[in-house]
C-alpha cells in the first residue's frame, strides 16, 4: 500500500519519523493560502506515476507551519537519496526567490521515504481534481493513491 500525507498529514509523517525533518512556521510568520507551482522531481514513485519529472503543477497551499527544516547533514542525506519528490518553483519550473512561499530549505514541498510508498506534501492535490475546483493538476496524484490502495 501507499501513504499520502497532505499538509498536516505531512507534518504528522515528520513527527512520527516516517520522513526526515520538521516543519517550522512560515518565514513570514503568517498563514498562507494561495496557489503555488511545484516541480515534480521523481516520477518513479507509485503516487507520482502519472506525472513526468520536471512537470510543473499548480496546487493550493493553506498553512502557517509549512517551512520544511532539517539539520545540514540530514538535508545532504535527503538530497543524496533522491527523497525530494516535489519542489516549490515558478510557472517555468525555476526554483528560488518568491517561488518558495514559506522558506522551506531547498524549496522542499514534498518528500518520499526510501521505499517510495510514503509521500508527504504541503500542497493540497485533493483541492484541484476538477476544472470546477479551479483546475485538475491534483487529479493524477489522487488517481494514483486510489490505484495504490
N, CA and C atoms as an extended XYZ file, in Angstrom:
447
Properties=species:S:1:pos:R:3:atomname:S:1:resname:S:1:resid:I:1 pbc="F F F"
N         0.809       -1.184        0.000 N   UNK     1
C         0.000        0.000        0.000 CA  UNK     1
C         0.852        1.246        0.000 C   UNK     1
N         0.188        2.362       -0.077 N   UNK     2
C         0.860        3.656       -0.102 CA  UNK     2
C         0.231        4.583        0.929 C   UNK     2
N         1.029        5.528        1.403 N   UNK     3
C         0.575        6.532        2.363 CA  UNK     3
C         0.837        7.902        1.762 C   UNK     3
N        -0.186        8.748        1.744 N   UNK     4
C        -0.055       10.127        1.293 CA  UNK     4
C        -0.443       11.036        2.442 C   UNK     4
N         0.495       11.841        2.915 N   UNK     5
C         0.238       12.811        3.972 CA  UNK     5
C         0.212       14.201        3.368 C   UNK     5
N        -0.935       14.857        3.436 N   UNK     6
C        -1.106       16.187        2.858 CA  UNK     6
C        -1.189       17.208        3.979 C   UNK     6
N        -0.411       18.282        3.887 N   UNK     7
C        -0.406       19.401        4.828 CA  UNK     7
C        -0.160       18.896        6.254 C   UNK     7
N        -1.165       18.927        7.126 N   UNK     8
C        -0.957       18.433        8.493 CA  UNK     8
C        -0.587       16.958        8.497 C   UNK     8
N        -1.037       16.219        7.495 N   UNK     9
C        -0.644       14.818        7.358 CA  UNK     9
C         0.846       14.678        7.106 C   UNK     9
N         1.419       15.582        6.316 N   UNK    10
C         2.864       15.609        6.088 CA  UNK    10
C         3.569       15.914        7.408 C   UNK    10
N         3.049       16.885        8.134 N   UNK    11
C         3.634       17.226        9.436 CA  UNK    11
C         3.641       16.012       10.359 C   UNK    11
N         2.563       15.244       10.352 N   UNK    12
C         2.499       14.050       11.205 CA  UNK    12
C         3.520       13.000       10.763 C   UNK    12
N         3.705       12.817        9.456 N   UNK    13
C         4.712       11.870        8.964 CA  UNK    13
C         6.105       12.269        9.433 C   UNK    13
N         6.358       13.575        9.519 N   UNK    14
C         7.635       14.064       10.048 CA  UNK    14
C         7.722       13.809       11.551 C   UNK    14
N         6.657       14.122       12.255 N   UNK    15
C         6.649       13.975       13.720 CA  UNK    15
C         6.863       12.530       14.160 C   UNK    15
N         6.289       11.582       13.434 N   UNK    16
C         6.431       10.179       13.845 CA  UNK    16
C         7.664        9.518       13.239 C   UNK    16
N         8.424       10.278       12.452 N   UNK    17
C         9.700        9.780       11.952 CA  UNK    17
C         9.649        8.963       10.672 C   UNK    17
N         8.502        8.938        9.986 N   UNK    18
C         8.454        8.217        8.712 CA  UNK    18
C         9.166        8.987        7.602 C   UNK    18
N         9.265       10.300        7.774 N   UNK    19
C        10.023       11.153        6.857 CA  UNK    19
C        10.920       12.059        7.695 C   UNK    19
N        12.060       12.502        7.148 N   UNK    20
C        13.011       13.296        7.929 CA  UNK    20
C        12.667       14.785        7.977 C   UNK    20
N        13.117       15.428        9.057 N   UNK    21
C        12.963       16.869        9.182 CA  UNK    21
C        11.796       17.251       10.064 C   UNK    21
N        11.461       18.542        9.996 N   UNK    22
C        10.384       19.102       10.804 CA  UNK    22
C         9.800       20.298       10.064 C   UNK    22
N         8.622       20.718       10.478 N   UNK    23
C         8.009       21.918        9.917 CA  UNK    23
C         8.131       23.059       10.912 C   UNK    23
N         8.594       24.190       10.410 N   UNK    24
C         8.654       25.422       11.186 CA  UNK    24
C         7.584       26.371       10.663 C   UNK    24
N         7.391       27.462       11.393 N   UNK    25
C         6.470       28.487       10.916 CA  UNK    25
C         7.001       29.070        9.613 C   UNK    25
N         6.080       29.483        8.758 N   UNK    26
C         6.462       30.128        7.503 CA  UNK    26
C         7.380       31.307        7.787 C   UNK    26
N         8.252       31.628        6.849 N   UNK    27
C         9.214       32.714        7.074 CA  UNK    27
C         8.525       34.039        7.357 C   UNK    27
N         7.288       34.226        6.879 N   UNK    28
C         6.543       35.462        7.141 CA  UNK    28
C         5.855       35.437        8.503 C   UNK    28
N         5.863       34.273        9.140 N   UNK    29
C         5.163       34.048       10.411 CA  UNK    29
C         3.652       34.227       10.263 C   UNK    29
N         3.152       34.089        9.052 N   UNK    30
C         1.726       34.252        8.778 CA  UNK    30
C         1.169       33.025        8.063 C   UNK    30
N        -0.120       32.857        8.188 N   UNK    31
C        -0.843       31.825        7.445 CA  UNK    31
C        -0.815       32.193        5.962 C   UNK    31
N        -0.548       31.216        5.113 N   UNK    32
C        -0.526       31.427        3.663 CA  UNK    32
C        -1.591       30.538        3.033 C   UNK    32
N        -2.437       31.144        2.217 N   UNK    33
C        -3.473       30.405        1.499 CA  UNK    33
C        -3.508       30.943        0.075 C   UNK    33
N        -2.866       30.208       -0.844 N   UNK    34
C        -2.819       30.636       -2.239 CA  UNK    34
C        -2.330       29.482       -3.109 C   UNK    34
N        -2.427       29.666       -4.394 N   UNK    35
C        -1.894       28.675       -5.319 CA  UNK    35
C        -0.383       28.834       -5.441 C   UNK    35
N         0.297       27.713       -5.601 N   UNK    36
C         1.746       27.695       -5.814 CA  UNK    36
C         2.043       26.745       -6.971 C   UNK    36
N         3.253       26.839       -7.465 N   UNK    37
C         3.717       25.916       -8.500 CA  UNK    37
C         4.705       24.942       -7.879 C   UNK    37
N         4.664       23.712       -8.361 N   UNK    38
C         5.545       22.648       -7.876 CA  UNK    38
C         6.180       21.958       -9.065 C   UNK    38
N         7.440       21.622       -8.905 N   UNK    39
C         8.116       20.845       -9.941 CA  UNK    39
C         8.243       19.406       -9.464 C   UNK    39
N         7.838       18.478      -10.299 N   UNK    40
C         7.940       17.057       -9.984 CA  UNK    40
C         9.404       16.644      -10.115 C   UNK    40
N         9.969       16.116       -9.038 N   UNK    41
C        11.367       15.694       -9.014 CA  UNK    41
C        11.521       14.195       -9.221 C   UNK    41
N        10.464       13.434       -8.922 N   UNK    42
C        10.514       11.970       -9.049 CA  UNK    42
C         9.266       11.502       -9.785 C   UNK    42
N         9.455       10.664      -10.780 N   UNK    43
C         8.298       10.089      -11.470 CA  UNK    43
C         8.319        8.563      -11.418 C   UNK    43
N         9.170        8.036      -10.553 N   UNK    44
C         9.301        6.580      -10.412 CA  UNK    44
C         8.618        6.069       -9.148 C   UNK    44
N         7.720        6.854       -8.602 N   UNK    45
C         7.046        6.513       -7.349 CA  UNK    45
C         5.591        6.135       -7.614 C   UNK    45
N         5.034        5.221       -6.825 N   UNK    46
C         3.631        4.840       -7.034 CA  UNK    46
C         2.674        6.032       -7.050 C   UNK    46
N         2.900        7.019       -6.181 N   UNK    47
C         1.966        8.135       -6.087 CA  UNK    47
C         2.230        9.240       -7.104 C   UNK    47
N         3.322        9.162       -7.831 N   UNK    48
C         3.616       10.168       -8.862 CA  UNK    48
C         3.717        9.536      -10.252 C   UNK    48
N         3.234        8.319      -10.380 N   UNK    49
C         3.436        7.561      -11.620 CA  UNK    49
C         2.731        8.156      -12.834 C   UNK    49
N         1.745        9.012      -12.633 N   UNK    50
C         1.036        9.616      -13.762 CA  UNK    50
C         1.628       10.968      -14.163 C   UNK    50
N         2.735       11.342      -13.542 N   UNK    51
C         3.390       12.623      -13.827 CA  UNK    51
C         4.792       12.371      -14.360 C   UNK    51
N         5.366       13.362      -15.035 N   UNK    52
C         6.735       13.250      -15.526 CA  UNK    52
C         7.654       14.148      -14.710 C   UNK    52
N         8.886       13.703      -14.580 N   UNK    53
C         9.913       14.511      -13.913 CA  UNK    53
C        10.033       15.837      -14.663 C   UNK    53
N        10.063       16.935      -13.902 N   UNK    54
C        10.155       18.261      -14.492 CA  UNK    54
C         8.813       18.912      -14.765 C   UNK    54
N         7.723       18.134      -14.691 N   UNK    55
C         6.381       18.683      -14.909 CA  UNK    55
C         6.068       19.692      -13.803 C   UNK    55
N         5.416       20.784      -14.162 N   UNK    56
C         5.041       21.815      -13.194 CA  UNK    56
C         3.544       21.722      -12.921 C   UNK    56
N         3.216       21.592      -11.643 N   UNK    57
C         1.829       21.540      -11.179 CA  UNK    57
C         1.458       22.867      -10.532 C   UNK    57
N         0.176       23.191      -10.554 N   UNK    58
C        -0.328       24.344       -9.807 CA  UNK    58
C        -1.347       23.813       -8.804 C   UNK    58
N        -1.006       23.953       -7.517 N   UNK    59
C        -1.861       23.455       -6.442 CA  UNK    59
C        -1.952       24.500       -5.338 C   UNK    59
N        -3.006       24.454       -4.530 N   UNK    60
C        -3.124       25.395       -3.419 CA  UNK    60
C        -2.370       24.927       -2.173 C   UNK    60
N        -1.931       25.907       -1.395 N   UNK    61
C        -1.414       25.639       -0.055 CA  UNK    61
C        -2.290       26.400        0.930 C   UNK    61
N        -2.317       25.943        2.169 N   UNK    62
C        -3.072       26.599        3.235 CA  UNK    62
C        -2.445       26.170        4.556 C   UNK    62
N        -1.433       26.934        4.997 N   UNK    63
C        -0.741       26.557        6.229 CA  UNK    63
C         0.026       27.737        6.832 C   UNK    63
N         0.296       27.618        8.107 N   UNK    64
C         1.155       28.578        8.808 CA  UNK    64
C         2.493       27.935        9.147 C   UNK    64
N         2.511       26.619        9.228 N   UNK    65
C         3.741       25.886        9.540 CA  UNK    65
C         4.057       24.947        8.380 C   UNK    65
N         4.645       25.505        7.320 N   UNK    66
C         4.957       24.718        6.139 CA  UNK    66
C         6.386       24.868        5.676 C   UNK    66
N         7.218       25.387        6.554 N   UNK    67
C         8.620       25.670        6.252 CA  UNK    67
C         9.457       24.451        6.639 C   UNK    67
N         9.711       23.545        5.663 N   UNK    68
C        10.456       22.325        5.970 CA  UNK    68
C        11.870       22.672        6.386 C   UNK    68
N        12.308       22.048        7.475 N   UNK    69
C        13.634       22.300        8.037 CA  UNK    69
C        14.262       20.977        8.442 C   UNK    69
N        15.580       20.912        8.281 N   UNK    70
C        16.362       19.775        8.775 CA  UNK    70
C        17.793       20.251        8.971 C   UNK    70
N        18.525       19.549        9.808 N   UNK    71
C        19.940       19.857       10.022 CA  UNK    71
C        20.693       19.673        8.701 C   UNK    71
N        21.798       20.404        8.513 N   UNK    72
C        22.540       20.315        7.242 CA  UNK    72
C        22.904       18.896        6.819 C   UNK    72
N        23.302       18.045        7.769 N   UNK    73
C        23.658       16.668        7.390 CA  UNK    73
C        22.432       15.888        6.916 C   UNK    73
N        21.278       16.148        7.502 N   UNK    74
C        20.040       15.485        7.074 CA  UNK    74
C        19.636       15.983        5.686 C   UNK    74
N        19.774       17.288        5.452 N   UNK    75
C        19.457       17.843        4.130 CA  UNK    75
C        20.328       17.182        3.068 C   UNK    75
N        21.610       17.020        3.349 N   UNK    76
C        22.515       16.359        2.399 CA  UNK    76
C        22.073       14.922        2.135 C   UNK    76
N        21.685       14.214        3.196 N   UNK    77
C        21.223       12.825        3.039 CA  UNK    77
C        19.941       12.758        2.212 C   UNK    77
N        19.021       13.673        2.476 N   UNK    78
C        17.750       13.723        1.742 CA  UNK    78
C        18.008       13.951        0.253 C   UNK    78
N        18.873       14.918       -0.041 N   UNK    79
C        19.178       15.223       -1.446 CA  UNK    79
C        19.905       14.056       -2.113 C   UNK    79
N        20.884       13.477       -1.421 N   UNK    80
C        21.660       12.368       -1.991 CA  UNK    80
C        20.787       11.143       -2.247 C   UNK    80
N        19.793       10.932       -1.390 N   UNK    81
C        18.908        9.771       -1.526 CA  UNK    81
C        17.799        9.992       -2.556 C   UNK    81
N        17.686       11.212       -3.064 N   UNK    82
C        16.599       11.499       -4.004 CA  UNK    82
C        15.244       11.505       -3.333 C   UNK    82
N        15.209       11.909       -2.057 N   UNK    83
C        13.966       11.875       -1.289 CA  UNK    83
C        13.050       13.066       -1.550 C   UNK    83
N        13.538       14.077       -2.260 N   UNK    84
C        12.679       15.220       -2.579 CA  UNK    84
C        11.825       14.842       -3.786 C   UNK    84
N        10.534       14.778       -3.567 N   UNK    85
C         9.601       14.392       -4.631 CA  UNK    85
C         9.043       15.602       -5.362 C   UNK    85
N         8.862       16.708       -4.627 N   UNK    86
C         8.272       17.932       -5.176 CA  UNK    86
C         9.001       19.141       -4.613 C   UNK    86
N         9.212       20.153       -5.452 N   UNK    87
C         9.827       21.412       -5.007 CA  UNK    87
C         8.954       22.583       -5.451 C   UNK    87
N         8.928       23.606       -4.601 N   UNK    88
C         8.281       24.847       -4.993 CA  UNK    88
C         9.081       25.472       -6.133 C   UNK    88
N         8.379       26.030       -7.109 N   UNK    89
C         9.038       26.648       -8.258 CA  UNK    89
C         8.125       27.739       -8.813 C   UNK    89
N         8.591       28.423       -9.844 N   UNK    90
C         7.708       29.355      -10.538 CA  UNK    90
C         7.013       28.610      -11.682 C   UNK    90
N         6.206       29.315      -12.448 N   UNK    91
C         5.433       28.649      -13.506 CA  UNK    91
C         6.305       28.040      -14.603 C   UNK    91
N         7.575       28.447      -14.665 N   UNK    92
C         8.515       27.886      -15.645 CA  UNK    92
C         9.346       26.743      -15.065 C   UNK    92
N         9.113       26.395      -13.800 N   UNK    93
C         9.845       25.302      -13.171 CA  UNK    93
C        11.148       25.717      -12.522 C   UNK    93
N        11.378       27.014      -12.411 N   UNK    94
C        12.619       27.530      -11.821 CA  UNK    94
C        12.470       27.647      -10.309 C   UNK    94
N        13.494       27.188       -9.600 N   UNK    95
C        13.498       27.186       -8.133 CA  UNK    95
C        14.096       28.494       -7.622 C   UNK    95
N        13.550       28.989       -6.497 N   UNK    96
C        14.174       30.123       -5.829 CA  UNK    96
C        13.278       31.333       -5.696 C   UNK    96
N        13.727       32.252       -4.838 N   UNK    97
C        13.047       33.523       -4.644 CA  UNK    97
C        11.622       33.389       -4.163 C   UNK    97
N        10.759       34.203       -4.742 N   UNK    98
C         9.356       34.261       -4.329 CA  UNK    98
C         8.598       32.972       -4.631 C   UNK    98
N         9.177       32.091       -5.438 N   UNK    99
C         8.511       30.822       -5.752 CA  UNK    99
C         8.434       29.898       -4.543 C   UNK    99
N         9.265       30.152       -3.527 N   UNK   100
C         9.275       29.347       -2.300 CA  UNK   100
C         8.450       30.106       -1.259 C   UNK   100
N         7.165       29.801       -1.125 N   UNK   101
C         6.259       30.641       -0.342 CA  UNK   101
C         6.519       30.670        1.160 C   UNK   101
N         7.108       29.622        1.702 N   UNK   102
C         7.234       29.535        3.154 CA  UNK   102
C         8.668       29.491        3.656 C   UNK   102
N         9.644       29.482        2.747 N   UNK   103
C        11.048       29.459        3.144 CA  UNK   103
C        11.625       28.077        3.351 C   UNK   103
N        10.956       27.043        2.871 N   UNK   104
C        11.429       25.669        3.057 CA  UNK   104
C        12.837       25.501        2.485 C   UNK   104
N        13.694       24.804        3.215 N   UNK   105
C        15.054       24.537        2.748 CA  UNK   105
C        14.993       23.835        1.393 C   UNK   105
N        15.801       24.315        0.462 N   UNK   106
C        15.889       23.735       -0.889 CA  UNK   106
C        14.532       23.658       -1.587 C   UNK   106
N        13.610       24.521       -1.158 N   UNK   107
C        12.274       24.607       -1.769 CA  UNK   107
C        11.499       23.292       -1.685 C   UNK   107
N        11.742       22.515       -0.632 N   UNK   108
C        11.073       21.217       -0.474 CA  UNK   108
C         9.576       21.414       -0.220 C   UNK   108
N         8.773       20.835       -1.105 N   UNK   109
C         7.319       20.836       -0.952 CA  UNK   109
C         6.789       19.443       -0.656 C   UNK   109
N         7.596       18.419       -0.983 N   UNK   110
C         7.179       17.040       -0.738 CA  UNK   110
C         8.363       16.103       -0.659 C   UNK   110
N         8.276       15.146        0.262 N   UNK   111
C         9.332       14.151        0.475 CA  UNK   111
C         8.755       12.748        0.366 C   UNK   111
N         9.630       11.815        0.026 N   UNK   112
C         9.241       10.414       -0.057 CA  UNK   112
C        10.225        9.582        0.764 C   UNK   112
N         9.755        8.480        1.307 N   UNK   113
C        10.648        7.594        2.061 CA  UNK   113
C        11.490        6.753        1.103 C   UNK   113
N        12.437        6.022        1.660 N   UNK   114
C        13.366        5.218        0.857 CA  UNK   114
C        12.631        4.188       -0.003 C   UNK   114
N        11.583        3.579        0.542 N   UNK   115
C        10.844        2.549       -0.187 CA  UNK   115
C         9.942        3.131       -1.276 C   UNK   115
N         9.677        4.428       -1.207 N   UNK   116
C         8.861        5.077       -2.229 CA  UNK   116
C         7.365        4.959       -2.046 C   UNK   116
N         6.931        4.440       -0.903 N   UNK   117
C         5.488        4.258       -0.699 CA  UNK   117
C         4.878        5.227        0.311 C   UNK   117
N         5.685        6.124        0.879 N   UNK   118
C         5.184        7.153        1.794 CA  UNK   118
C         5.572        8.507        1.212 C   UNK   118
N         4.570        9.305        0.873 N   UNK   119
C         4.789       10.635        0.313 CA  UNK   119
C         4.120       11.658        1.204 C   UNK   119
N         4.871       12.657        1.623 N   UNK   120
C         4.325       13.778        2.372 CA  UNK   120
C         4.482       15.036        1.555 C   UNK   120
N         3.440       15.862        1.533 N   UNK   121
C         3.499       17.105        0.765 CA  UNK   121
C         2.636       18.172        1.420 C   UNK   121
N         3.076       19.417        1.358 N   UNK   122
C         2.302       20.508        1.934 CA  UNK   122
C         1.142       20.956        1.041 C   UNK   122
N         1.302       21.075       -0.270 N   UNK   123
C         0.174       21.494       -1.111 CA  UNK   123
C        -0.958       20.463       -1.112 C   UNK   123
N        -2.129       20.927       -1.537 N   UNK   124
C        -3.361       20.134       -1.484 CA  UNK   124
C        -3.807       19.656       -2.866 C   UNK   124
N        -3.401       18.464       -3.303 N   UNK   125
C        -3.867       17.974       -4.606 CA  UNK   125
C        -5.367       17.690       -4.624 C   UNK   125
N        -5.925       17.323       -3.483 N   UNK   126
C        -7.353       16.984       -3.424 CA  UNK   126
C        -8.245       18.194       -3.690 C   UNK   126
N        -7.682       19.394       -3.628 N   UNK   127
C        -8.451       20.612       -3.900 CA  UNK   127
C        -8.361       21.040       -5.367 C   UNK   127
N        -7.674       20.250       -6.176 N   UNK   128
C        -7.532       20.570       -7.608 CA  UNK   128
C        -7.688       19.302       -8.449 C   UNK   128
N        -8.883       18.700       -8.368 N   UNK   129
C        -9.115       17.462       -9.124 CA  UNK   129
C       -10.114       17.643      -10.259 C   UNK   129
N       -10.585       18.868      -10.459 N   UNK   130
C       -11.579       19.127      -11.496 CA  UNK   130
C       -11.512       20.597      -11.894 C   UNK   130
N       -11.829       20.870      -13.153 N   UNK   131
C       -11.892       22.261      -13.602 CA  UNK   131
C       -12.908       23.049      -12.778 C   UNK   131
N       -13.925       22.362      -12.259 N   UNK   132
C       -14.917       23.025      -11.410 CA  UNK   132
C       -14.311       23.519      -10.102 C   UNK   132
N       -13.166       22.940       -9.720 N   UNK   133
C       -12.473       23.338       -8.491 CA  UNK   133
C       -11.277       24.236       -8.790 C   UNK   133
N       -11.201       24.768       -9.995 N   UNK   134
C       -10.122       25.678      -10.344 CA  UNK   134
C        -8.975       25.037      -11.092 C   UNK   134
N        -9.066       23.759      -11.373 N   UNK   135
C        -8.012       23.068      -12.112 CA  UNK   135
C        -7.963       21.609      -11.722 C   UNK   135
N        -7.283       20.823      -12.543 N   UNK   136
C        -7.232       19.378      -12.313 CA  UNK   136
C        -5.814       18.865      -12.082 C   UNK   136
N        -4.883       19.748      -11.708 N   UNK   137
C        -3.493       19.316      -11.528 CA  UNK   137
C        -3.312       18.279      -10.425 C   UNK   137
N        -4.224       18.212       -9.478 N   UNK   138
C        -4.112       17.233       -8.403 CA  UNK   138
C        -4.723       15.881       -8.729 C   UNK   138
N        -5.448       15.794       -9.829 N   UNK   139
C        -6.171       14.564      -10.161 CA  UNK   139
C        -5.248       13.364      -10.334 C   UNK   139
N        -4.083       13.566      -10.937 N   UNK   140
C        -3.157       12.445      -11.167 CA  UNK   140
C        -2.667       11.852       -9.854 C   UNK   140
N        -2.418       12.693       -8.858 N   UNK   141
C        -1.988       12.202       -7.546 CA  UNK   141
C        -3.105       11.434       -6.856 C   UNK   141
N        -4.301       11.978       -6.895 N   UNK   142
C        -5.434       11.321       -6.244 CA  UNK   142
C        -5.733        9.993       -6.936 C   UNK   142
N        -5.691        9.964       -8.259 N   UNK   143
C        -5.922        8.720       -9.004 CA  UNK   143
C        -4.878        7.670       -8.634 C   UNK   143
N        -3.608        8.073       -8.554 N   UNK   144
C        -2.542        7.126       -8.196 CA  UNK   144
C        -2.732        6.588       -6.786 C   UNK   144
N        -3.219        7.422       -5.859 N   UNK   145
C        -3.470        6.958       -4.495 CA  UNK   145
C        -4.561        5.891       -4.494 C   UNK   145
N        -5.630        6.120       -5.234 N   UNK   146
C        -6.720        5.142       -5.316 CA  UNK   146
C        -6.203        3.839       -5.923 C   UNK   146
N        -5.393        3.930       -6.950 N   UNK   147
C        -4.850        2.734       -7.596 CA  UNK   147
C        -3.907        1.959       -6.681 C   UNK   147
N        -3.221        2.670       -5.787 N   UNK   148
C        -2.263        2.020       -4.887 CA  UNK   148
C        -2.944        1.383       -3.682 C   UNK   148
N        -4.205        1.723       -3.455 N   UNK   149
C        -4.924        1.222       -2.272 CA  UNK   149
C        -5.244       -0.256       -2.386 C   UNK   149
